């Protein structure tokens, strides 16, 4: 009887010792995993994310950038009706030599914002980098009000670009696109809202071959997307370092440490999941999105309980672990990649017309001017729609659109329903 009474306490002691050993052994694995991404010096720093971004950005230029955005916003508020009219003006590239009702007001607006355009030019040519909060990989996509949307800057540059195209001032138009790359879309990928206007402009016939080359270089390629994707995960790791190292999570909104201890095995699972996501290549392809959805779905399923989770205080479920879901980000990359492929195809059509004084009978002929075959494909792997019409042609594409929730079906028709919406056409004259 005494022996039977002794067994449970002994078993409990053995269990606790085993759990503690598991905790200790797994905890020792975390730092080496982190050092594959981040230097030991940065890991040991008191505020790694702040140190990294302070080292490569300028407080002075960042302040000037924020002040410039506020100034542009104050002007744009008075021209909202003009922006709404321009938004509805789908045929802005037609009849460049013919005046439009909005031309007078566009010129008035541009004259008023010219001093702000000059300031934007000064900021864009500065060697001192501007700190963009969304570069830090914030899991919420914002930085507690510090991040300006860039919408006002975009509105100003869009009006400038379109006015330059209509005036056939190509150098001025290229400069507007360059400013948008630097001051609106500093990550170079996700995403440049001026891209659609640039794509439309390739059908106007105002560009020479050298100018088209400059624009294509700014549009970017697949390696730019993969690099931006990996850099994002480095930023996420920097923000999650306190939790990964100490097992305590900081609530981003309330800025306080929650009284929760996370088992090392949970943190290792998180790192392994983030590692799987970061190693995805061909970011922006439909296959990459489906892979992200697959990894995300797997991570949401309750993982097997490890021995060390018995020592967590308090006991909690998987939902308390910071999310590594990047489904929405992957969809954004895919949408942008689709738009950039269309832009490169449109650029190739413009170059083809310059070289051969005619448009090709089919898109496959664009390989003659250096366009890759993959650049002619929509998200489903089909060639962009193309039609030669009179002396011009039409390039068609379905804008990509994903359901906010839910994954992808196996059938092609189901996939089309999920990802394709709203036909878009670029007319070449």
C-alpha positions as semicolon CSV with decimal commas, in nm:
position;residue;x (nm);y (nm);z (nm)
1;X;0,000;0,000;0,000
2;X;0,283;0,239;0,088
3;X;0,450;0,161;-0,244
4;X;0,127;0,231;-0,432
5;X;0,089;0,564;-0,251
6;X;0,446;0,663;-0,339
7;X;0,414;0,594;-0,714
8;X;0,201;0,901;-0,809
9;X;0,434;1,157;-0,645
10;X;0,736;0,988;-0,801
11;X;0,568;0,986;-1,142
12;X;0,481;1,353;-1,103
13;X;0,839;1,438;-1,010
14;X;0,973;1,242;-1,307
15;X;0,723;1,417;-1,536
16;X;0,820;1,763;-1,409
17;X;1,191;1,688;-1,440
18;X;1,138;1,562;-1,796
19;X;0,932;1,868;-1,885
20;X;1,200;2,098;-1,741
21;X;1,469;1,914;-1,937
22;X;1,264;1,948;-2,256
23;X;1,213;2,318;-2,183
24;X;1,585;2,371;-2,133
25;X;1,693;2,175;-2,441
26;X;1,442;2,349;-2,671
27;X;1,528;2,691;-2,531
28;X;1,892;2,630;-2,627
29;X;1,788;2,577;-2,990
30;X;1,618;2,913;-3,035
31;X;1,918;3,144;-3,046
32;X;2,108;2,940;-3,311
33;X;1,793;2,948;-3,523
34;X;1,772;3,326;-3,486
35;X;2,140;3,371;-3,573
36;X;2,067;3,231;-3,918
37;X;1,879;3,556;-3,978
38;X;2,020;3,815;-3,740
39;X;2,369;3,893;-3,610
40;X;2,445;3,806;-3,243
41;X;2,519;4,173;-3,171
42;X;2,177;4,280;-3,293
43;X;2,005;3,999;-3,103
44;X;2,166;4,119;-2,779
45;X;2,075;4,484;-2,841
46;X;1,806;4,634;-2,612
47;X;1,586;4,743;-2,905
48;X;1,700;4,552;-3,215
49;X;1,437;4,680;-3,458
50;X;1,491;5,043;-3,359
51;X;1,870;5,009;-3,381
52;X;1,858;4,852;-3,727
53;X;1,627;5,113;-3,875
54;X;1,794;5,407;-3,700
55;X;2,125;5,295;-3,848
56;X;2,002;5,329;-4,205
57;X;1,751;5,613;-4,190
58;X;1,754;5,983;-4,113
59;X;1,531;6,138;-3,848
60;X;1,562;6,476;-4,019
61;X;1,457;6,349;-4,362
62;X;1,180;6,138;-4,212
63;X;1,040;6,446;-4,037
64;X;1,056;6,644;-4,361
65;X;0,877;6,362;-4,541
66;X;0,595;6,357;-4,287
67;X;0,561;6,736;-4,298
68;X;0,549;6,724;-4,678
69;X;0,269;6,466;-4,672
70;X;0,067;6,682;-4,434
71;X;0,119;6,986;-4,658
72;X;0,009;6,796;-4,969
73;X;-0,292;6,663;-4,782
74;X;-0,403;7,013;-4,687
75;X;-0,398;7,119;-5,054
76;X;-0,559;6,802;-5,185
77;X;-0,856;6,840;-4,952
78;X;-0,968;7,135;-5,164
79;X;-0,937;6,944;-5,490
80;X;-1,117;6,623;-5,398
81;X;-1,380;6,675;-5,668
82;X;-1,102;6,699;-5,928
83;X;-0,949;6,372;-5,806
84;X;-1,288;6,203;-5,822
85;X;-1,335;6,320;-6,182
86;X;-0,989;6,199;-6,281
87;X;-1,059;5,865;-6,115
88;X;-1,362;5,821;-6,341
89;X;-1,171;5,934;-6,650
90;X;-1,093;5,592;-6,795
91;X;-1,006;5,734;-7,139
92;X;-0,739;5,979;-7,023
93;X;-0,487;5,848;-7,281
94;X;-0,719;5,906;-7,577
95;X;-0,686;6,210;-7,804
96;X;-0,384;6,365;-7,634
97;X;-0,405;6,664;-7,867
98;X;-0,767;6,732;-7,777
99;X;-0,845;6,941;-7,467
100;X;-1,047;6,788;-7,185
101;X;-1,283;6,968;-6,943
102;X;-1,052;6,895;-6,649
103;X;-0,736;7,038;-6,811
104;X;-0,786;7,390;-6,675
105;X;-0,828;7,269;-6,317
106;X;-0,537;7,027;-6,345
107;X;-0,310;7,319;-6,438
108;X;-0,440;7,529;-6,148
109;X;-0,379;7,241;-5,907
110;X;-0,028;7,168;-6,038
111;X;0,068;7,535;-6,013
112;X;-0,037;7,536;-5,647
113;X;0,154;7,218;-5,557
114;X;0,469;7,304;-5,756
115;X;0,660;7,415;-5,442
116;X;0,567;7,081;-5,283
117;X;0,683;6,897;-5,596
118;X;1,017;7,074;-5,559
119;X;1,043;6,958;-5,196
120;X;0,958;6,603;-5,303
121;X;1,237;6,618;-5,560
122;X;1,485;6,728;-5,294
123;X;1,381;6,444;-5,065
124;X;1,404;6,183;-5,339
125;X;1,759;6,278;-5,434
126;X;1,887;6,282;-5,076
127;X;2,127;6,003;-4,979
128;X;1,965;5,993;-4,635
129;X;1,695;5,727;-4,626
130;X;1,343;5,797;-4,504
131;X;1,199;5,565;-4,238
132;X;0,883;5,397;-4,355
133;X;0,710;5,227;-4,059
134;X;0,570;4,945;-4,273
135;X;0,926;4,841;-4,361
136;X;0,967;4,712;-4,006
137;X;0,749;4,412;-4,080
138;X;0,482;4,512;-3,831
139;X;0,239;4,221;-3,813
140;X;-0,056;4,463;-3,811
141;X;0,065;4,652;-4,117
142;X;0,056;4,985;-3,933
143;X;0,262;5,155;-3,665
144;X;0,015;5,305;-3,422
145;X;-0,064;5,608;-3,635
146;X;0,294;5,678;-3,740
147;X;0,240;5,549;-4,092
148;X;0,095;5,791;-4,343
149;X;-0,099;5,623;-4,619
150;X;0,085;5,809;-4,895
151;X;-0,249;5,866;-5,068
152;X;-0,202;6,242;-5,093
153;X;0,146;6,205;-5,239
154;X;0,011;5,951;-5,487
155;X;-0,275;6,179;-5,593
156;X;-0,030;6,462;-5,659
157;X;0,210;6,244;-5,859
158;X;-0,070;6,081;-6,057
159;X;-0,199;6,420;-6,169
160;X;0,158;6,524;-6,254
161;X;0,226;6,205;-6,452
162;X;-0,097;6,221;-6,650
163;X;-0,054;6,591;-6,726
164;X;0,301;6,524;-6,846
165;X;0,185;6,240;-7,072
166;X;-0,093;6,451;-7,219
167;X;0,162;6,728;-7,283
168;X;0,400;6,465;-7,431
169;X;0,668;6,574;-7,183
170;X;0,827;6,234;-7,134
171;X;1,115;6,338;-6,909
172;X;0,872;6,502;-6,671
173;X;0,648;6,193;-6,673
174;X;0,941;5,959;-6,602
175;X;1,042;6,179;-6,310
176;X;0,691;6,158;-6,162
177;X;0,708;5,778;-6,175
178;X;1,055;5,784;-6,019
179;X;0,926;5,999;-5,734
180;X;0,641;5,755;-5,678
181;X;0,892;5,469;-5,651
182;X;1,095;5,659;-5,391
183;X;0,830;5,837;-5,188
184;X;0,512;5,631;-5,225
185;X;0,635;5,275;-5,271
186;X;0,979;5,263;-5,106
187;X;0,975;4,884;-5,080
188;X;0,973;4,878;-5,462
189;X;0,705;4,610;-5,469
190;X;0,404;4,629;-5,249
191;X;0,285;4,836;-5,417
192;X;0,300;5,134;-5,656
193;X;-0,044;5,277;-5,730
194;X;0,094;5,481;-6,022
195;X;0,177;5,161;-6,214
196;X;-0,161;5,139;-6,388
197;X;-0,120;5,490;-6,531
198;X;0,227;5,400;-6,658
199;X;0,088;5,085;-6,821
200;X;-0,189;5,281;-6,993
201;X;0,063;5,535;-7,122
202;X;0,252;5,273;-7,325
203;X;-0,038;5,277;-7,572
204;X;-0,005;5,648;-7,649
205;X;0,304;5,627;-7,871
206;X;0,484;5,913;-7,694
207;X;0,780;5,709;-7,565
208;X;1,105;5,630;-7,744
209;X;1,286;5,301;-7,689
210;X;1,531;5,441;-7,434
211;X;1,250;5,593;-7,227
212;X;1,055;5,267;-7,231
213;X;1,370;5,095;-7,103
214;X;1,393;5,340;-6,812
215;X;1,034;5,275;-6,714
216;X;1,071;4,897;-6,738
217;X;1,375;4,911;-6,512
218;X;1,170;5,096;-6,250
219;X;0,881;4,851;-6,287
220;X;1,106;4,575;-6,152
221;X;1,126;4,199;-6,193
222;X;1,078;3,872;-6,004
223;X;1,404;3,893;-5,807
224;X;1,287;4,226;-5,661
225;X;0,971;4,056;-5,534
226;X;1,155;3,765;-5,374
227;X;1,400;4,001;-5,203
228;X;1,121;4,223;-5,067
229;X;0,940;3,912;-4,935
230;X;1,249;3,790;-4,748
231;X;1,325;4,135;-4,611
232;X;0,973;4,147;-4,469
233;X;1,035;3,834;-4,263
234;X;1,358;3,974;-4,127
235;X;1,159;4,273;-4,003
236;X;0,901;4,043;-3,842
237;X;1,176;3,854;-3,657
238;X;1,325;4,178;-3,527
239;X;0,989;4,279;-3,383
240;X;0,927;3,937;-3,228
241;X;1,273;3,896;-3,072
242;X;1,158;3,970;-2,712
243;X;0,895;3,698;-2,736
244;X;1,118;3,449;-2,913
245;X;1,402;3,487;-2,663
246;X;1,211;3,531;-2,337
247;X;0,877;3,364;-2,402
248;X;0,676;3,674;-2,319
249;X;0,470;3,863;-2,574
250;X;0,429;4,238;-2,594
251;X;0,087;4,358;-2,700
252;X;0,154;4,594;-2,992
253;X;-0,138;4,821;-2,914
254;X;-0,118;4,852;-2,535
255;X;0,262;4,841;-2,513
256;X;0,262;4,619;-2,207
257;X;0,404;4,275;-2,135
258;X;0,135;4,013;-2,089
259;X;0,184;3,777;-1,791
260;X;0,215;3,467;-2,009
261;X;0,507;3,227;-2,039
262;X;0,543;3,050;-2,371
263;X;0,705;2,708;-2,395
264;X;1,017;2,697;-2,615
265;X;0,856;2,430;-2,833
266;X;0,582;2,678;-2,927
267;X;0,842;2,939;-3,020
268;X;1,036;2,685;-3,226
269;X;0,718;2,596;-3,414
270;X;0,666;2,965;-3,486
271;X;1,023;3,003;-3,616
272;X;0,997;2,693;-3,831
273;X;0,670;2,818;-3,977
274;X;0,818;3,161;-4,050
275;X;1,117;2,988;-4,208
276;X;0,893;2,787;-4,441
277;X;0,715;3,103;-4,550
278;X;1,036;3,301;-4,606
279;X;1,182;3,031;-4,830
280;X;0,895;3,048;-5,078
281;X;1,022;3,162;-5,417
282;X;0,850;3,303;-5,724
283;X;0,653;3,522;-5,486
284;X;0,356;3,669;-5,667
285;X;0,270;3,353;-5,858
286;X;-0,056;3,172;-5,797
287;X;0,144;2,867;-5,687
288;X;0,318;3,076;-5,420
289;X;-0,015;3,206;-5,288
290;X;-0,152;2,853;-5,266
291;X;0,162;2,745;-5,078
292;X;0,120;3,028;-4,828
293;X;-0,247;2,933;-4,780
294;X;-0,140;2,572;-4,721
295;X;0,122;2,669;-4,461
296;X;-0,122;2,907;-4,293
297;X;-0,394;2,642;-4,273
298;X;-0,148;2,395;-4,123
299;X;-0,031;2,643;-3,859
300;X;-0,389;2,711;-3,748
301;X;-0,446;2,348;-3,664
302;X;-0,366;2,270;-3,302
303;X;-0,018;2,120;-3,296
304;X;0,071;1,822;-3,084
305;X;0,122;1,906;-2,718
306;X;0,489;1,893;-2,626
307;X;0,622;1,797;-2,286
308;X;0,741;2,148;-2,202
309;X;0,394;2,301;-2,252
310;X;0,300;2,157;-1,912
311;X;0,515;2,431;-1,754
312;X;0,347;2,720;-1,935
313;X;0,193;2,978;-1,703
314;X;-0,099;2,998;-1,744
315;X;-0,207;2,714;-1,968
316;X;-0,329;2,852;-2,300
317;X;-0,420;2,745;-2,650
318;X;-0,247;2,792;-2,983
319;X;-0,436;3,114;-3,055
320;X;-0,219;3,306;-2,811
321;X;0,089;3,253;-3,028
322;X;0,163;3,557;-3,248
323;X;0,029;3,498;-3,596
324;X;0,261;3,421;-3,885
325;X;-0,022;3,437;-4,137
326;X;0,094;3,602;-4,458
327;X;-0,199;3,508;-4,679
328;X;-0,307;3,867;-4,738
329;X;0,051;3,975;-4,802
330;X;0,097;3,692;-5,053
331;X;-0,223;3,799;-5,228
332;X;-0,095;4,156;-5,248
333;X;0,231;4,034;-5,400
334;X;0,036;3,825;-5,651
335;X;-0,185;4,115;-5,751
336;X;0,116;4,341;-5,794
337;X;0,310;4,076;-5,989
338;X;0,015;4,038;-6,224
339;X;0,004;4,413;-6,283
340;X;0,379;4,430;-6,342
341;X;0,374;4,147;-6,594
342;X;0,101;4,334;-6,779
343;X;0,310;4,653;-6,765
344;X;0,617;4,479;-6,907
345;X;0,405;4,325;-7,184
346;X;0,259;4,666;-7,266
347;X;0,610;4,813;-7,273
348;X;0,723;4,539;-7,511
349;X;0,433;4,619;-7,745
350;X;0,545;4,983;-7,751
351;X;0,903;4,881;-7,834
352;X;0,785;4,636;-8,102
353;X;0,588;4,914;-8,270
354;X;0,896;5,140;-8,266
355;X;1,117;4,870;-8,419
356;X;0,883;4,725;-8,681
357;X;0,630;5,006;-8,734
358;X;0,347;4,760;-8,666
359;X;0,206;4,557;-8,381
360;X;0,267;4,180;-8,367
361;X;0,002;3,935;-8,482
362;X;0,034;3,751;-8,150
363;X;0,206;3,817;-7,817
364;X;0,458;3,535;-7,869
365;X;0,634;3,760;-8,122
366;X;0,732;3,996;-7,838
367;X;1,026;3,767;-7,763
368;X;1,188;3,947;-8,058
369;X;1,217;4,256;-7,837
370;X;1,335;4,066;-7,530
371;X;1,011;3,998;-7,341
372;X;1,020;3,674;-7,141
373;X;0,744;3,423;-7,209
374;X;0,639;3,429;-6,842
375;X;0,571;3,803;-6,865
376;X;0,286;3,737;-7,108
377;X;0,088;3,522;-6,865
378;X;-0,205;3,602;-6,639
379;X;-0,235;3,447;-6,288
380;X;-0,382;3,125;-6,425
381;X;-0,096;3,067;-6,668
382;X;-0,292;3,175;-6,975
383;X;-0,154;3,433;-7,218
384;X;-0,295;3,784;-7,178
385;X;-0,581;3,853;-7,415
386;X;-0,459;4,026;-7,730
387;X;-0,637;4,158;-8,036
388;X;-0,501;4,343;-8,340
389;X;-0,758;4,603;-8,441
390;X;-0,725;4,833;-8,744
391;X;-0,388;5,006;-8,704
392;X;-0,373;4,943;-8,330
393;X;-0,424;4,663;-8,082
394;X;-0,584;4,583;-7,747
395;X;-0,409;4,413;-7,456
396;X;-0,653;4,260;-7,208
397;X;-0,610;4,130;-6,857
398;X;-0,833;4,028;-6,568
399;X;-0,739;4,210;-6,250
400;X;-0,662;3,969;-5,972
401;X;-0,899;3,948;-5,678
402;X;-0,891;3,701;-5,389
403;X;-1,156;3,607;-5,141
404;X;-1,061;3,739;-4,799
405;X;-1,122;3,402;-4,640
406;X;-1,106;3,053;-4,781
407;X;-0,848;2,880;-4,989
408;X;-0,831;2,756;-5,344
409;X;-1,021;2,476;-5,512
410;X;-0,861;2,218;-5,736
411;X;-1,072;2,283;-6,044
412;X;-0,959;2,554;-6,284
413;X;-1,307;2,705;-6,311
414;X;-1,332;2,736;-5,933
415;X;-0,990;2,898;-5,924
416;X;-1,093;3,148;-6,189
417;X;-1,398;3,242;-5,984
418;X;-1,172;3,296;-5,683
419;X;-0,896;3,499;-5,841
420;X;-1,025;3,679;-6,146
421;X;-1,245;3,984;-6,148
422;X;-1,294;4,294;-6,362
423;X;-1,157;4,286;-6,714
424;X;-0,908;4,558;-6,801
425;X;-0,799;4,669;-7,148
426;X;-0,509;4,883;-7,271
427;X;-0,562;5,037;-7,613
428;X;-0,260;5,092;-7,840
429;X;-0,283;5,340;-8,122
